[in-house]
Each structure stands twice: as structure tokens, then as C-alpha cells.
């Protein structure tokens, strides 16, 4: 079975710098931690929501999920500088951004290091 190439330029750069196995491991960590971060985005505690947005902003950028990172930057800014909060539409859009990016990341991450 041919190897699945890196799904984006950020993962390709990680693979060339850290090696394919480490890049796959980072992609898998991002994928497996999403549910927990999503839970924190829905937290009753505003500071917890802000930390979750910040964390997901950074990890998304590292794995090349730029649309998700941009969305999280907007949410973090909103939670930091305004009284506005995360809405159900924000959560829905976050899930859609994640799933759009997760397809390629899953295929890449689930390869065994050959």
C-alpha cells in the first residue's frame, strides 16, 4: 500500500524537520485531543473556554488546520476583549472545520511507520 503523503504544507514541514513518525504522532495527538478541547469550549467557566480556544488555535496552526486556527483566534479575541460568548453556531462551525481538516490528518496519522 503506498504511503499517504502529508495532507498539507505544515505537516510536510514537520515531517521534513522531525521525521514522518513524529509528524504522524503530532497529527494523532491533535485528533485525539479534540473531543476534550471541544468539551472545554462548552465549559461553564469563561476562562476555561478562553484557554481551550487558545490551545486549539495553536495546535490547529501546527498541524496546518489554518481555518480552524483562525476561528479559534476569533473566539479567543471575543472572550478576551468583549462580553460576547461562544454560541452554538460557533461550536457547529468548529466541528465542521475540524472534520474538514481531520480527513487528511487521519489518513496520514493512521499509517504505520514503514
Biotite code that builds the C-alpha atoms (Angstrom):
import biotite.structure as struc

atoms = struc.array([
    struc.Atom([0.000, 0.000, 0.000], chain_id="A", res_id=1, res_name="UNK", atom_name="CA", element="C"),
    struc.Atom([1.524, 3.368, -0.984], chain_id="A", res_id=2, res_name="UNK", atom_name="CA", element="C"),
    struc.Atom([2.203, 5.866, 1.778], chain_id="A", res_id=3, res_name="UNK", atom_name="CA", element="C"),
    struc.Atom([-0.289, 8.680, 2.251], chain_id="A", res_id=4, res_name="UNK", atom_name="CA", element="C"),
    struc.Atom([1.559, 11.964, 1.730], chain_id="A", res_id=5, res_name="UNK", atom_name="CA", element="C"),
    struc.Atom([1.365, 14.777, 4.281], chain_id="A", res_id=6, res_name="UNK", atom_name="CA", element="C"),
    struc.Atom([-2.094, 16.392, 3.938], chain_id="A", res_id=7, res_name="UNK", atom_name="CA", element="C"),
    struc.Atom([-0.787, 19.975, 3.974], chain_id="A", res_id=8, res_name="UNK", atom_name="CA", element="C"),
    struc.Atom([2.411, 22.029, 3.925], chain_id="A", res_id=9, res_name="UNK", atom_name="CA", element="C"),
    struc.Atom([2.575, 22.358, 7.728], chain_id="A", res_id=10, res_name="UNK", atom_name="CA", element="C"),
    struc.Atom([2.619, 18.581, 8.186], chain_id="A", res_id=11, res_name="UNK", atom_name="CA", element="C"),
    struc.Atom([5.103, 18.237, 5.312], chain_id="A", res_id=12, res_name="UNK", atom_name="CA", element="C"),
    struc.Atom([7.402, 20.706, 7.075], chain_id="A", res_id=13, res_name="UNK", atom_name="CA", element="C"),
    struc.Atom([7.024, 18.847, 10.374], chain_id="A", res_id=14, res_name="UNK", atom_name="CA", element="C"),
    struc.Atom([7.820, 15.575, 8.610], chain_id="A", res_id=15, res_name="UNK", atom_name="CA", element="C"),
    struc.Atom([10.945, 17.007, 6.982], chain_id="A", res_id=16, res_name="UNK", atom_name="CA", element="C"),
    struc.Atom([12.114, 18.535, 10.267], chain_id="A", res_id=17, res_name="UNK", atom_name="CA", element="C"),
    struc.Atom([11.068, 15.914, 12.826], chain_id="A", res_id=18, res_name="UNK", atom_name="CA", element="C"),
    struc.Atom([10.600, 12.830, 10.656], chain_id="A", res_id=19, res_name="UNK", atom_name="CA", element="C"),
    struc.Atom([7.477, 11.111, 9.373], chain_id="A", res_id=20, res_name="UNK", atom_name="CA", element="C"),
    struc.Atom([6.800, 9.166, 12.573], chain_id="A", res_id=21, res_name="UNK", atom_name="CA", element="C"),
    struc.Atom([6.909, 12.294, 14.751], chain_id="A", res_id=22, res_name="UNK", atom_name="CA", element="C"),
    struc.Atom([4.718, 14.236, 12.326], chain_id="A", res_id=23, res_name="UNK", atom_name="CA", element="C"),
    struc.Atom([2.182, 11.390, 12.359], chain_id="A", res_id=24, res_name="UNK", atom_name="CA", element="C"),
    struc.Atom([2.317, 11.322, 16.152], chain_id="A", res_id=25, res_name="UNK", atom_name="CA", element="C"),
    struc.Atom([1.602, 15.073, 16.344], chain_id="A", res_id=26, res_name="UNK", atom_name="CA", element="C"),
    struc.Atom([-1.310, 14.701, 13.951], chain_id="A", res_id=27, res_name="UNK", atom_name="CA", element="C"),
    struc.Atom([-2.686, 11.833, 16.052], chain_id="A", res_id=28, res_name="UNK", atom_name="CA", element="C"),
    struc.Atom([-2.304, 13.851, 19.262], chain_id="A", res_id=29, res_name="UNK", atom_name="CA", element="C"),
    struc.Atom([-4.229, 16.725, 17.678], chain_id="A", res_id=30, res_name="UNK", atom_name="CA", element="C"),
    struc.Atom([-7.002, 14.389, 16.533], chain_id="A", res_id=31, res_name="UNK", atom_name="CA", element="C"),
    struc.Atom([-7.288, 12.523, 19.824], chain_id="A", res_id=32, res_name="UNK", atom_name="CA", element="C"),
    struc.Atom([-7.320, 15.656, 21.992], chain_id="A", res_id=33, res_name="UNK", atom_name="CA", element="C"),
    struc.Atom([-10.070, 17.421, 20.036], chain_id="A", res_id=34, res_name="UNK", atom_name="CA", element="C"),
    struc.Atom([-13.014, 15.973, 21.989], chain_id="A", res_id=35, res_name="UNK", atom_name="CA", element="C"),
    struc.Atom([-11.528, 17.164, 25.270], chain_id="A", res_id=36, res_name="UNK", atom_name="CA", element="C"),
    struc.Atom([-10.846, 20.649, 23.927], chain_id="A", res_id=37, res_name="UNK", atom_name="CA", element="C"),
    struc.Atom([-14.340, 20.820, 22.442], chain_id="A", res_id=38, res_name="UNK", atom_name="CA", element="C"),
    struc.Atom([-15.742, 19.894, 25.865], chain_id="A", res_id=39, res_name="UNK", atom_name="CA", element="C"),
    struc.Atom([-13.732, 22.762, 27.382], chain_id="A", res_id=40, res_name="UNK", atom_name="CA", element="C"),
    struc.Atom([-15.063, 25.177, 24.733], chain_id="A", res_id=41, res_name="UNK", atom_name="CA", element="C"),
    struc.Atom([-18.526, 24.354, 26.061], chain_id="A", res_id=42, res_name="UNK", atom_name="CA", element="C"),
    struc.Atom([-17.476, 24.760, 29.709], chain_id="A", res_id=43, res_name="UNK", atom_name="CA", element="C"),
    struc.Atom([-19.479, 26.901, 32.109], chain_id="A", res_id=44, res_name="UNK", atom_name="CA", element="C"),
    struc.Atom([-16.249, 28.703, 33.024], chain_id="A", res_id=45, res_name="UNK", atom_name="CA", element="C"),
    struc.Atom([-15.371, 31.581, 30.674], chain_id="A", res_id=46, res_name="UNK", atom_name="CA", element="C"),
    struc.Atom([-11.632, 31.346, 31.441], chain_id="A", res_id=47, res_name="UNK", atom_name="CA", element="C"),
    struc.Atom([-11.707, 27.632, 30.594], chain_id="A", res_id=48, res_name="UNK", atom_name="CA", element="C"),
    struc.Atom([-13.392, 28.430, 27.263], chain_id="A", res_id=49, res_name="UNK", atom_name="CA", element="C"),
    struc.Atom([-10.743, 31.061, 26.561], chain_id="A", res_id=50, res_name="UNK", atom_name="CA", element="C"),
    struc.Atom([-7.894, 28.629, 27.390], chain_id="A", res_id=51, res_name="UNK", atom_name="CA", element="C"),
    struc.Atom([-9.480, 25.992, 25.159], chain_id="A", res_id=52, res_name="UNK", atom_name="CA", element="C"),
    struc.Atom([-9.765, 28.440, 22.246], chain_id="A", res_id=53, res_name="UNK", atom_name="CA", element="C"),
    struc.Atom([-6.124, 29.471, 22.733], chain_id="A", res_id=54, res_name="UNK", atom_name="CA", element="C"),
    struc.Atom([-4.925, 25.863, 22.895], chain_id="A", res_id=55, res_name="UNK", atom_name="CA", element="C"),
    struc.Atom([-6.891, 24.791, 19.820], chain_id="A", res_id=56, res_name="UNK", atom_name="CA", element="C"),
    struc.Atom([-5.730, 27.893, 17.943], chain_id="A", res_id=57, res_name="UNK", atom_name="CA", element="C"),
    struc.Atom([-2.105, 26.895, 18.487], chain_id="A", res_id=58, res_name="UNK", atom_name="CA", element="C"),
    struc.Atom([-2.408, 23.167, 17.873], chain_id="A", res_id=59, res_name="UNK", atom_name="CA", element="C"),
    struc.Atom([-4.508, 23.726, 14.749], chain_id="A", res_id=60, res_name="UNK", atom_name="CA", element="C"),
    struc.Atom([-1.881, 26.017, 13.281], chain_id="A", res_id=61, res_name="UNK", atom_name="CA", element="C"),
    struc.Atom([0.877, 23.470, 13.990], chain_id="A", res_id=62, res_name="UNK", atom_name="CA", element="C"),
    struc.Atom([-0.931, 20.731, 12.024], chain_id="A", res_id=63, res_name="UNK", atom_name="CA", element="C"),
    struc.Atom([-1.982, 23.060, 9.212], chain_id="A", res_id=64, res_name="UNK", atom_name="CA", element="C"),
    struc.Atom([-5.677, 23.444, 10.083], chain_id="A", res_id=65, res_name="UNK", atom_name="CA", element="C"),
    struc.Atom([-5.482, 27.168, 9.374], chain_id="A", res_id=66, res_name="UNK", atom_name="CA", element="C"),
    struc.Atom([-9.240, 27.728, 9.055], chain_id="A", res_id=67, res_name="UNK", atom_name="CA", element="C"),
    struc.Atom([-9.791, 26.188, 12.486], chain_id="A", res_id=68, res_name="UNK", atom_name="CA", element="C"),
    struc.Atom([-6.888, 28.163, 13.949], chain_id="A", res_id=69, res_name="UNK", atom_name="CA", element="C"),
    struc.Atom([-8.332, 31.401, 12.573], chain_id="A", res_id=70, res_name="UNK", atom_name="CA", element="C"),
    struc.Atom([-11.758, 30.592, 14.031], chain_id="A", res_id=71, res_name="UNK", atom_name="CA", element="C"),
    struc.Atom([-10.199, 29.900, 17.434], chain_id="A", res_id=72, res_name="UNK", atom_name="CA", element="C"),
    struc.Atom([-8.249, 33.178, 17.296], chain_id="A", res_id=73, res_name="UNK", atom_name="CA", element="C"),
    struc.Atom([-11.537, 34.992, 16.704], chain_id="A", res_id=74, res_name="UNK", atom_name="CA", element="C"),
    struc.Atom([-13.194, 33.175, 19.625], chain_id="A", res_id=75, res_name="UNK", atom_name="CA", element="C"),
    struc.Atom([-10.238, 33.819, 21.910], chain_id="A", res_id=76, res_name="UNK", atom_name="CA", element="C"),
    struc.Atom([-10.306, 37.510, 20.991], chain_id="A", res_id=77, res_name="UNK", atom_name="CA", element="C"),
    struc.Atom([-14.061, 37.670, 21.590], chain_id="A", res_id=78, res_name="UNK", atom_name="CA", element="C"),
    struc.Atom([-13.734, 36.031, 25.011], chain_id="A", res_id=79, res_name="UNK", atom_name="CA", element="C"),
    struc.Atom([-10.795, 38.257, 25.943], chain_id="A", res_id=80, res_name="UNK", atom_name="CA", element="C"),
    struc.Atom([-11.943, 41.657, 24.709], chain_id="A", res_id=81, res_name="UNK", atom_name="CA", element="C"),
    struc.Atom([-15.743, 41.629, 24.663], chain_id="A", res_id=82, res_name="UNK", atom_name="CA", element="C"),
    struc.Atom([-18.668, 40.443, 26.738], chain_id="A", res_id=83, res_name="UNK", atom_name="CA", element="C"),
    struc.Atom([-19.790, 38.218, 23.841], chain_id="A", res_id=84, res_name="UNK", atom_name="CA", element="C"),
    struc.Atom([-19.533, 34.483, 24.233], chain_id="A", res_id=85, res_name="UNK", atom_name="CA", element="C"),
    struc.Atom([-19.260, 31.286, 22.218], chain_id="A", res_id=86, res_name="UNK", atom_name="CA", element="C"),
    struc.Atom([-22.532, 30.418, 20.528], chain_id="A", res_id=87, res_name="UNK", atom_name="CA", element="C"),
    struc.Atom([-23.983, 27.094, 19.372], chain_id="A", res_id=88, res_name="UNK", atom_name="CA", element="C"),
    struc.Atom([-23.238, 28.232, 15.799], chain_id="A", res_id=89, res_name="UNK", atom_name="CA", element="C"),
    struc.Atom([-19.571, 28.698, 16.777], chain_id="A", res_id=90, res_name="UNK", atom_name="CA", element="C"),
    struc.Atom([-19.445, 25.152, 18.122], chain_id="A", res_id=91, res_name="UNK", atom_name="CA", element="C"),
    struc.Atom([-21.104, 23.799, 14.956], chain_id="A", res_id=92, res_name="UNK", atom_name="CA", element="C"),
    struc.Atom([-18.637, 25.685, 12.735], chain_id="A", res_id=93, res_name="UNK", atom_name="CA", element="C"),
    struc.Atom([-15.730, 24.474, 14.886], chain_id="A", res_id=94, res_name="UNK", atom_name="CA", element="C"),
    struc.Atom([-16.841, 20.868, 14.399], chain_id="A", res_id=95, res_name="UNK", atom_name="CA", element="C"),
    struc.Atom([-17.180, 21.415, 10.651], chain_id="A", res_id=96, res_name="UNK", atom_name="CA", element="C"),
    struc.Atom([-13.701, 22.976, 10.418], chain_id="A", res_id=97, res_name="UNK", atom_name="CA", element="C"),
    struc.Atom([-12.233, 20.134, 12.455], chain_id="A", res_id=98, res_name="UNK", atom_name="CA", element="C"),
    struc.Atom([-13.861, 17.401, 10.374], chain_id="A", res_id=99, res_name="UNK", atom_name="CA", element="C"),
    struc.Atom([-12.806, 19.042, 7.112], chain_id="A", res_id=100, res_name="UNK", atom_name="CA", element="C"),
    struc.Atom([-9.182, 19.001, 8.289], chain_id="A", res_id=101, res_name="UNK", atom_name="CA", element="C"),
    struc.Atom([-9.357, 15.683, 10.130], chain_id="A", res_id=102, res_name="UNK", atom_name="CA", element="C"),
    struc.Atom([-9.958, 13.603, 6.992], chain_id="A", res_id=103, res_name="UNK", atom_name="CA", element="C"),
    struc.Atom([-6.440, 14.085, 5.633], chain_id="A", res_id=104, res_name="UNK", atom_name="CA", element="C"),
    struc.Atom([-4.838, 14.104, 9.074], chain_id="A", res_id=105, res_name="UNK", atom_name="CA", element="C"),
    struc.Atom([-6.477, 10.776, 9.986], chain_id="A", res_id=106, res_name="UNK", atom_name="CA", element="C"),
    struc.Atom([-5.326, 9.107, 6.779], chain_id="A", res_id=107, res_name="UNK", atom_name="CA", element="C"),
    struc.Atom([-1.796, 10.387, 7.346], chain_id="A", res_id=108, res_name="UNK", atom_name="CA", element="C"),
    struc.Atom([-1.629, 9.649, 11.080], chain_id="A", res_id=109, res_name="UNK", atom_name="CA", element="C"),
    struc.Atom([-3.013, 6.120, 10.855], chain_id="A", res_id=110, res_name="UNK", atom_name="CA", element="C"),
    struc.Atom([-0.172, 4.804, 8.705], chain_id="A", res_id=111, res_name="UNK", atom_name="CA", element="C"),
    struc.Atom([2.332, 2.576, 10.370], chain_id="A", res_id=112, res_name="UNK", atom_name="CA", element="C"),
    struc.Atom([5.893, 3.830, 10.202], chain_id="A", res_id=113, res_name="UNK", atom_name="CA", element="C"),
    struc.Atom([7.300, 1.799, 7.332], chain_id="A", res_id=114, res_name="UNK", atom_name="CA", element="C"),
])
